[in-house]
């Protein structure tokens, strides 16, 4: 056999093999298609059966609110699946009458089921809403005391059986009807509308339940599931028969023995071809000028070329086996990668730009194309071809940044050609000068000259530019509308690589605002920015000058130190904006009241200082002070607020009270505090006696700093007793101070000083700790008291962690907060800020009791009482002292007690010293007494000795 014939035979055999292979393929495809169709059809029927079971289960939940969205979804799913099944059977079994008939029966059964379920849903919704109504009605009846107990019991019993009827088949409907008739019969006597409504709604609910049960039974008894099973069996029978025939035919195709030889020949031919293609592909990849990356289907790198190593900094050994995520820079959001992966997963080509990161951390911009590679319809790899565009991107970014600076900077930028003619300007140039680009393009910048500088100035400027390449300095230019403006300008010469001038750039800064700010700064250095008055610096300089003149002329002058009364209350209550308006109004009134020759300044806060020169007599200062007080006490209308503020004024005289500025200011300040102590809204001259009083306060202040360490501070306890039983029920802790040099210092002397100096904070914590210790000791020694009252300064309430500290101290001594009564002053209440009220409420929330001490002395309105988060009102001793005189104070006491009782507060009267006072307070229903009549303040041991109860062993 010739070679030619051999190849012809091979060709014939190969052709025959291919023909058989193609035939087998198409036949197996047909068989596979039939199997898929059968499987799909079988699955559809199974799905219909499962959905049918869920629909049946739904009908069981008679008394439950079902999720109708799920039921509707199941019905829709059943309908869609049935339609799909109908389509499949129409294609594959259109000539089979038995299957078509069985399918029609299933469709008919489903329509009937839909009708029953819709009716069931309607009844079920009605039942649920009716049940809720019944429960609400039953709750209303149960709380209505006008309905008899028997009626309520009948209703509860009927509701119970009605609910049982929904879940049990053992409850007879007639039995429930009997219960409901009893309710109606009983209500004919009471004729209560709620009971009648309950009867009617129960009847409706009972009928709805009966109908629901019938519908539920109908749904369960339908033939849909039976007909689906029947259809499935019919399909199984046909499929088994067809499968047997198809198997026999398929076996025939595989009987040819030449198949293996032909497959080997074809495989060999294909391998040779693939080898050539792969060699060519590999050569192209290795010698490409672009970065080449190949990954396996799991996206692990299997190949990179030399350009990849140069571009990324990673060697081939470092990259192989890694995911391309090693280059990820986190500059893209997750959606970028999701979109890319979605396209690649579909087998489609992806193109785009990456912002990756090199091994050294620098950013790498790449334009990439990624292609999925398939062999025999199987994904074998991904091929990525990437071009490094980093330089191009960075250049564009720099250009964009430069353009952004050019457009948005506040400095005017001008670009001119080599002849100095304008090429471009930025928006800031137009904002400063008013010229548009069309106005100045092609022109020389000399059009901006103001003629404020001569020709020599510009000649020297250009000489520097040409010689040094730059000039910087201040220049006076003129705008389009003729305004003269100061400019700080920098001009640079731009040359090419050969040194030839190609452009000039000028950057100009408008100095108008800067020079205006400097003038304003000069003004603010000597004036108060809020009121416009002279400030403290200006005052001190002027006073030094005024004292020099007074000393030379042997004349007199006065310092008036003015402090506003209750300004802090206005500022804290209405806010700093209102406080500022008050200060401005006060400044204006002071300027109107004083002479132009009088010097007035704002010292700081709410303090003002006035210098009166060339006084003839000391009384002239009093006249001015009185005029100021009269002027300031007039009401101020500020933002719908009708405000009244007064002033306390201290006066010091030169040379009587001092010859230097510091002494005069200090003495005027001291006199001002005396005016405040004397009731405010007045003025006082400085005196030597006042200096002694101030020295005494200073001595107390200094001694207080070491009083606790020196064990000079101690506590006494004054019993509080029930006015009716005359038995001790609590104690008030009172602080005492005995100093080795000062002797006994009363609390009303050292407490205000401690508050002014800030010593009250540490002293207050010491008082609270020692009070808790003493209370615990009294309780342990059988003194039957319910609580201890502890005074807390309003200053201490500004401590940020006061509540937490008090709770910690109480826990340390095993004392509950409910055993501690915090006594606060009426001044703290009068401020009545939201912060104060919230703070007191926080204390009460943790169990502490709140008491208002010395109530009635602070001129607070009794109408505030109902707004206060307090537990106890303490009537001040000054009211109790006047009880025996039968004065109008008695009526005030009765009013305080009556209102406090109405609001649920306890009443404590302090300072009871006579039987008459005690009797009057007991008669007016005062709860608790305190005073020397019952017991004076005692040490802890004295309280135990006198009031401890003797217990027998």
C-alpha angles and dihedrals in degrees: 000000000000123000090246092054090047091055090045091054091048089050091050093047090045090050091048091048092050090048092050090044092051092047091048090048094052093044093048088046088054091048091047089049091053091048091049091048092049092046091047092048092047091049091050091054091047090050090051090052092050093048089048090055090051090050090051090050090052091060090058092066095081098152099033129089102240125201099257090190088067092047091047089047090052092049091049091046091049091049093048093045091048090051090050090048090050090052092049094048091046090057100042103029105026091131095047106097094186093058093044091051092048090049092052090053091052091051090050092050091050094052089052090050092051091054092050093046093049089051089047092051091051092050092043092054090048090049094050095049090044091050091051089050090050092050093048090047092048090051090050091049091048091055095043106095091191089074114082122249091240092056091049091050091050090050093049090049093048091048090050094054091042089056091045089052090062093059105027134060091201095075112090118223090219090057091056090047088056090053092050092049089054089055093050093045091051092047092056085078099044096030092201113172094215091056092046090050090049091053094049095045090047091053090051091047092048092052090047090052093050092051091046091054091052092048091047090053091049091052091051093047097051118119096229095107092044092052092047090054089048092051091048093052091049091053092047090055094052093044094051091052094048093045092057092054093046092051092055092051093048092052090058092060092058097051095087110106094200092069095090093051093048091048091052092049092048091047091052093050091049093048092055091050094047091049092057092047093049093050091053091046092049092051091051093050096048094050098041119124089218130075110268122198125176122189133183121245089275089059095249114144114253100166140020128171130225093267089061090058093049094045101044103028091233118122121228091253091053093049102044112098092014127114115247085244087089084083094049113128101184088236091119123066121236093260090066092061093040091056091047094048092046091058094044092048088057089056093250130136117257126206128182147105127286128205099205133167126239123225090262090056098253119132120259120201113202135178104216142190118193121191127185109228117216129192118188088350090303123118107240103165150339121247118206121190112189134184120205107235097164096119091048092050094045091049090051091048091052091049091049092049092049090048091049092051090046092051100039108034117109091223118090112246122198125186117196133181126246090281093054095253116143116259101166141002132188128233091261089063089056091046092053102039104021093232121131122213091257089056095057107022111124092009131112119251090240086094086078094057114120096196087239087117122051129232092267090061092057092041092056090045093056092044089058092047093051095043102037101022093237144059127191128183151100119296134178112228136177127234126222091265092050100258114151111227134179114237134188105212136189117191121188132186115226117208134183125236090278092055095251116144111247103162147002123218126197126192115193129190119201107232097189096097093042093052090045090051090052091054090048091049090052089053094047091050088071104023137065107248094215104047102019090233123133112279130229095271091054091045093054092048092047093046091052089052093044091051090050091053092044092050092049094046093037089232132143131246135180134216115214112197107197124194123179116235118232092357090133090060090054092045095048096040103041099026138253093283091063090042090055091050089052091052091050091050091049091050091051092050091049091052091050093047097047129066121255088246092057115095116226128181140170106245095191139291107002095339126109129182126205129195116208113192135195096022117182094199136007090244091069088072089054091053091052092046091050091050090051092050091049091048095049099046091065110106119262123216107211120166094333091313117122101211133182123193129170133196138233113208130197120198128202123179133214122255098002097062100030144328102224132064099246093051094048093048092046092050093046089051091051091050090050091056089050088054089053092049089051092061104285126251092080142079134244135193120230113256136181090247089057089054089054091051090050090050089051090052089049091052090051091048093051094046092049092064092069099028095101094046090049091052090240095131117078139161132242126187126220113202120235116207141194107258092214101045096028089222126135112255105164145353136230115224111226125189122227132188127202113182124191093227104026096039119209110358114197117231092240087062103046102030095066089047091049089051092051094048097041093242087118090081097065091033091052093053090048091051092049093049094047091045091055091048091051094046091051091049092051092051092047090053095055099261101149103220128143102208148352123238114219124189114228122191118236087232090061091057088071089069107111096221101032096123094048091048093050091049090050092051092048092050091049089060095039093245122144116229088236088067092060125078115197111213115208130182124252088240089066089052093046090061085061095184120167089241091055093048092047091049093052090047090052089055090050091047088061092049103263117137120227124216129186108223123211092007113194098033098087099060091240118159116257086221087072090066095082090053096053125101093220137123105199137038118205114204110220121248091240090069093046092051091061097049095098091051091064090228130159087270088078090063090050091052091050091049093049092049094045094049093043091050090051090053093046098249125145116239125222121185113200129198098038106168105155138050090238091058091047092049093050093050092047089051092052090053096252107168107209135025132203129181149090092293089072102024139329121229107294137188118256093257091049091053090051092048093051105035108024113118115236109232122200117231 
